[in-house]
Amino acid sequence: AAHGARKMEDYGRFLALLASALLVGFASVVLSLVWVFQYRGGLSWDGSEKEFNWHPILMVMGFVFIQGIAVIVYRLPWTWKCSKLLMKFIHAGLNTIALILAIVATVSAFDFHNASNIPNMYSLHSWIGLTVVILYCLQLFSGVAVFLLPFAPVRLRAALMPIHVYSGLTMFAAVIATALIGITEKIIFALSAFSYQKSPPEGIFVNCLGVLLVIFGSLILWMASRPHWKRPPEENAKILSPIGATPESTEAESTMTNSGNADKSDPRSNTEAARKENIKFDEAGQRSTM
């Protein structure tokens, strides 16, 4: 941590925002549990409303809180001494857990609708929500295929990194928005619009949950978008090199790319061209890495 503190600008401010985000995120999970057990009758898996109650809990826990941590995990300064490969596995693992919880939450909603003869996919919440789940699957699988498996060319990784980062942040923001629509929809259905407008205790409680979700999302997006809180480039050597690739193989790949401009008869010229090409791609990845 001390190593990261010396390198990170505004280290104290980052820690304060991180602590605030963790506190607010944890409070959001607790409030979702209290809402379900205090006002909605608890949990079950029998096609009743108690099965549906898994939906808000797992979405807040997985798709909001755990995904939020996955978004900023590269920026935790005490992880900068860890290898980038290890951090990639942690990032992918957190996103996998979030996706599994989101899928279970989605299944619980469909099961409840089917058991109660309620139509599926008619609301804005369901349209955006299912779209985000599907896109999240594609984001996770493409991220593993391109950035973890040793098959993607360096140029492809450099080209896709900005898209990967932008789509990840966009989906996280969409999850927050969808959660707000969902809890509003649920409370209106549960209490009726007439009762909700009288500000009953459950309505106020759910509104507070929504406010916490907005605060958590805002803190995560702020930390993820500050360029001076990125993982330092010097700690990210060969960020775009495939797993298992040796320095020689990476150098050879870049040398082939530059073969039209480098003097093929001069090994030193080829080596220098390869080194410059690797630096260029590394910097491209660094500018886009969360």
FIDRENPA-32200 format. One record per residue (C-alpha): x, y, z; residue number from 1; residue in three letters; chain. Coordinates in steps of 0.1 Angstrom, whole numbers, always signed. Each point is the difference from the previous one (the first is absolute). Example, Ala and Ser with C-alpha at 12.3 -4.5 7.8 and 13.67 -1.06 7.14 Angstrom:
! residues 2
> +123; -45; +78; 1; ALA; A
> +14; +34; -7; 2; SER; A
END
This chain:
! residues 290
> +0; +0; +0; 1; ALA; A
> +28; +24; +8; 2; ALA; A
> +16; -8; -34; 3; HIS; A
> -33; +10; -17; 4; GLY; A
> -4; +30; +23; 5; ALA; A
> +33; +15; -12; 6; ARG; A
> -10; -4; -37; 7; LYS; A
> -37; +8; +1; 8; MET; A
> -10; +37; -2; 9; GLU; A
> -26; +10; +26; 10; ASP; A
> +4; -33; +18; 11; TYR; A
> -19; +11; +30; 12; GLY; A
> -30; +12; -21; 13; ARG; A
> +0; -33; -19; 14; PHE; A
> -2; -19; +33; 15; LEU; A
> -28; +22; +13; 16; ALA; A
> -20; -5; -31; 17; LEU; A
> +7; -38; +0; 18; LEU; A
> -10; -3; +37; 19; ALA; A
> -32; +20; -8; 20; SER; A
> -8; -22; -30; 21; ALA; A
> +5; -32; +20; 22; LEU; A
> -21; +13; +29; 23; LEU; A
> -28; +12; -23; 24; VAL; A
> +1; -32; -21; 25; GLY; A
> -2; -22; +31; 26; PHE; A
> -28; +21; +14; 27; ALA; A
> -19; -5; -33; 28; SER; A
> +3; -37; +3; 29; VAL; A
> -12; +1; +37; 30; VAL; A
> -29; +22; -9; 31; LEU; A
> -11; -24; -28; 32; SER; A
> +1; -28; +25; 33; LEU; A
> -20; +20; +26; 34; VAL; A
> -25; +9; -26; 35; TRP; A
> -6; -36; -10; 36; VAL; A
> -2; -14; +35; 37; PHE; A
> -17; +29; +18; 38; GLN; A
> -26; +10; -26; 39; TYR; A
> -2; -27; -27; 40; ARG; A
> -2; -33; +20; 41; GLY; A
> +35; -15; -4; 42; GLY; A
> +14; -24; -26; 43; LEU; A
> -10; -33; -15; 44; SER; A
> +2; -19; -33; 45; TRP; A
> -35; -11; -6; 46; ASP; A
> -13; +23; -28; 47; GLY; A
> -16; +24; +25; 48; SER; A
> +9; +36; +7; 49; GLU; A
> +26; -13; +24; 50; LYS; A
> +19; -14; -29; 51; GLU; A
> -2; +33; -18; 52; PHE; A
> +16; +16; +30; 53; ASN; A
> +33; -16; -10; 54; TRP; A
> +0; +23; -30; 55; HIS; A
> +7; +34; +18; 56; PRO; A
> +24; -16; +25; 57; ILE; A
> +22; -18; -26; 58; LEU; A
> -1; +29; -24; 59; MET; A
> +11; +26; +26; 60; VAL; A
> +26; -24; +14; 61; MET; A
> +14; -13; -33; 62; GLY; A
> -8; +23; -28; 63; PHE; A
> +5; +32; +20; 64; VAL; A
> +24; -6; +29; 65; PHE; A
> +23; -27; -13; 66; ILE; A
> +0; +14; -35; 67; GLN; A
> +9; +34; +14; 68; GLY; A
> +30; -15; +18; 69; ILE; A
> +11; -17; -32; 70; ALA; A
> -1; +33; -18; 71; VAL; A
> +26; +16; +23; 72; ILE; A
> +20; -30; +11; 73; VAL; A
> +29; +10; -23; 74; TYR; A
> +2; +34; +18; 75; ARG; A
> +6; -13; +35; 76; LEU; A
> +35; +12; +6; 77; PRO; A
> +10; -29; +22; 78; TRP; A
> -6; -24; -29; 79; THR; A
> +25; +19; -23; 80; TRP; A
> +28; -23; +12; 81; LYS; A
> -20; -30; -11; 82; CYS; A
> +4; -13; -36; 83; SER; A
> -24; +13; -26; 84; LYS; A
> -9; -35; -8; 85; LEU; A
> -11; -7; +35; 86; LEU; A
> -21; +32; +0; 87; MET; A
> -16; -11; -33; 88; LYS; A
> -11; -33; +16; 89; PHE; A
> -14; +19; +31; 90; ILE; A
> -18; +24; -23; 91; HIS; A
> -15; -28; -21; 92; ALA; A
> -8; -20; +32; 93; GLY; A
> -20; +28; +16; 94; LEU; A
> -19; +6; -33; 95; ASN; A
> -8; -37; -2; 96; THR; A
> -14; +0; +35; 97; ILE; A
> -21; +31; -8; 98; ALA; A
> -13; -17; -32; 99; LEU; A
> -9; -32; +17; 100; ILE; A
> -20; +19; +27; 101; LEU; A
> -17; +21; -27; 102; ALA; A
> -10; -32; -19; 103; ILE; A
> -15; -16; +31; 104; VAL; A
> -18; +33; +8; 105; ALA; A
> -14; +0; -36; 106; THR; A
> -12; -36; +2; 107; VAL; A
> -18; +8; +33; 108; SER; A
> -19; +28; -16; 109; ALA; A
> -10; -21; -30; 110; PHE; A
> -10; -29; +22; 111; ASP; A
> -23; +22; +21; 112; PHE; A
> -16; +16; -30; 113; HIS; A
> -6; -34; -16; 114; ASN; A
> -15; -15; +32; 115; ALA; A
> -22; +30; +5; 116; SER; A
> -11; +3; -37; 117; ASN; A
> +16; +34; -2; 118; ILE; A
> +13; +10; -35; 119; PRO; A
> +38; +2; -5; 120; ASN; A
> +20; +27; -17; 121; MET; A
> -27; +27; -2; 122; TYR; A
> +16; +27; +21; 123; SER; A
> +29; +24; -6; 124; LEU; A
> +18; -16; +30; 125; HIS; A
> -1; -34; -16; 126; SER; A
> +11; +12; -34; 127; TRP; A
> +30; +18; +12; 128; ILE; A
> +8; -25; +27; 129; GLY; A
> +1; -31; -22; 130; LEU; A
> +19; +20; -27; 131; THR; A
> +27; +9; +26; 132; VAL; A
> +2; -36; +12; 133; VAL; A
> +6; -13; -35; 134; ILE; A
> +25; +27; -8; 135; LEU; A
> +18; -6; +33; 136; TYR; A
> +3; -37; -11; 137; CYS; A
> +15; +11; -33; 138; LEU; A
> +23; +25; +17; 139; GLN; A
> +13; -27; +24; 140; LEU; A
> +6; -27; -26; 141; PHE; A
> +16; +24; -25; 142; SER; A
> +22; +14; +28; 143; GLY; A
> +12; -35; +9; 144; VAL; A
> +6; -9; -36; 145; ALA; A
> +19; +31; -9; 146; VAL; A
> +18; +10; +31; 147; PHE; A
> +6; -33; +19; 148; LEU; A
> +3; -27; -26; 149; LEU; A
> +33; +0; -20; 150; PRO; A
> -15; +2; -35; 151; PHE; A
> -9; +36; -6; 152; ALA; A
> +26; +21; -19; 153; PRO; A
> +15; +30; +17; 154; VAL; A
> -16; +24; -25; 155; ARG; A
> -34; -14; +7; 156; LEU; A
> +4; +4; +38; 157; ARG; A
> +11; +36; -4; 158; ALA; A
> -29; +7; -23; 159; ALA; A
> -26; -16; +22; 160; LEU; A
> +12; +13; +34; 161; MET; A
> -18; +34; -2; 162; PRO; A
> -32; -17; -11; 163; ILE; A
> +3; -25; +28; 164; HIS; A
> +4; +27; +26; 165; VAL; A
> -27; +23; -14; 166; TYR; A
> -26; -28; -3; 167; SER; A
> +8; -12; +36; 168; GLY; A
> -6; +35; +14; 169; LEU; A
> -31; +4; -21; 170; THR; A
> -15; -33; +11; 171; MET; A
> +7; +8; +37; 172; PHE; A
> -18; +33; -4; 173; ALA; A
> -29; -18; -17; 174; ALA; A
> -2; -25; +28; 175; VAL; A
> -4; +29; +25; 176; ILE; A
> -27; +16; -21; 177; ALA; A
> -18; -33; -5; 178; THR; A
> +1; -8; +37; 179; ALA; A
> -17; +34; +7; 180; LEU; A
> -27; -7; -25; 181; ILE; A
> -5; -35; +15; 182; GLY; A
> -3; +9; +36; 183; ILE; A
> -24; +28; -9; 184; THR; A
> -21; -24; -21; 185; GLU; A
> +0; -25; +28; 186; LYS; A
> -11; +24; +28; 187; ILE; A
> -28; +14; -22; 188; ILE; A
> -13; -35; -7; 189; PHE; A
> +4; -11; +36; 190; ALA; A
> -17; +31; +16; 191; LEU; A
> -20; +14; -30; 192; SER; A
> +7; +35; -13; 193; ALA; A
> -26; +15; +23; 194; PHE; A
> +17; -14; +31; 195; SER; A
> +35; +8; -12; 196; TYR; A
> -8; +37; -4; 197; GLN; A
> -9; +2; +37; 198; LYS; A
> +37; -8; +8; 199; SER; A
> -5; -31; +21; 200; PRO; A
> +30; -13; +20; 201; PRO; A
> +8; -27; -26; 202; GLU; A
> -2; +26; -28; 203; GLY; A
> +24; +23; +18; 204; ILE; A
> +23; -30; +8; 205; PHE; A
> +2; -10; -37; 206; VAL; A
> +6; +36; -10; 207; ASN; A
> +30; +0; +23; 208; CYS; A
> +13; -32; -16; 209; LEU; A
> -2; +17; -34; 210; GLY; A
> +19; +31; +13; 211; VAL; A
> +28; -23; +13; 212; LEU; A
> +2; -18; -34; 213; LEU; A
> +4; +34; -18; 214; VAL; A
> +27; +10; +25; 215; ILE; A
> +19; -33; -3; 216; PHE; A
> -1; +1; -38; 217; GLY; A
> +11; +37; -1; 218; SER; A
> +30; -8; +23; 219; LEU; A
> +11; -30; -21; 220; ILE; A
> -3; +18; -33; 221; LEU; A
> +19; +30; +14; 222; TRP; A
> +29; -22; +13; 223; MET; A
> +1; -19; -33; 224; ALA; A
> +1; +31; -22; 225; SER; A
> +29; +19; +18; 226; ARG; A
> +31; -5; -22; 227; PRO; A
> +24; +8; +28; 228; HIS; A
> -13; -30; +20; 229; TRP; A
> +8; -25; -27; 230; LYS; A
> +24; -29; +6; 231; ARG; A
> +35; +14; -8; 232; PRO; A
> +13; -10; -35; 233; PRO; A
> +33; -11; +14; 234; GLU; A
> -18; -27; +20; 235; GLU; A
> -18; -12; -31; 236; ASN; A
> +28; -12; -22; 237; ALA; A
> -13; -20; -29; 238; LYS; A
> -36; +5; +10; 239; ILE; A
> -11; -10; -34; 240; LEU; A
> +22; -30; -4; 241; SER; A
> -19; -34; -3; 242; PRO; A
> +2; -24; +29; 243; ILE; A
> +30; -23; -4; 244; GLY; A
> +17; +22; -25; 245; ALA; A
> +37; +4; +5; 246; THR; A
> +17; +34; -5; 247; PRO; A
> +16; -15; -31; 248; GLU; A
> -34; -10; -15; 249; SER; A
> -15; +34; +8; 250; THR; A
> +30; +17; -15; 251; GLU; A
> -2; -22; -31; 252; ALA; A
> -37; +8; -5; 253; GLU; A
> +7; +37; +1; 254; SER; A
> +31; -4; -22; 255; THR; A
> -22; -17; -27; 256; MET; A
> -24; +29; +2; 257; THR; A
> +28; +24; -7; 258; ASN; A
> +18; -21; -26; 259; SER; A
> -10; +24; -28; 260; GLY; A
> +18; +29; +17; 261; ASN; A
> +29; -17; +18; 262; ALA; A
> +32; -12; -16; 263; ASP; A
> -4; -38; -1; 264; LYS; A
> +37; -5; -3; 265; SER; A
> +8; +19; +32; 266; ASP; A
> -11; -19; +32; 267; PRO; A
> +5; +31; +21; 268; ARG; A
> -23; +20; -22; 269; SER; A
> -27; -27; +3; 270; ASN; A
> +4; -2; +38; 271; THR; A
> -2; +38; +3; 272; GLU; A
> -31; +1; -22; 273; ALA; A
> -16; -28; +20; 274; ALA; A
> +7; +18; +33; 275; ARG; A
> -16; +32; -13; 276; LYS; A
> -30; -18; -12; 277; GLU; A
> -5; -18; +33; 278; ASN; A
> +3; +33; +19; 279; ILE; A
> -26; +16; -24; 280; LYS; A
> -25; -28; +6; 281; PHE; A
> +7; +0; +38; 282; ASP; A
> -7; +37; +2; 283; GLU; A
> -32; -4; -20; 284; ALA; A
> -12; -26; +25; 285; GLY; A
> +11; +21; +29; 286; GLN; A
> -20; +30; -11; 287; ARG; A
> -31; -22; -1; 288; SER; A
> +5; -22; +30; 289; THR; A
> -22; +5; +31; 290; MET; A
END
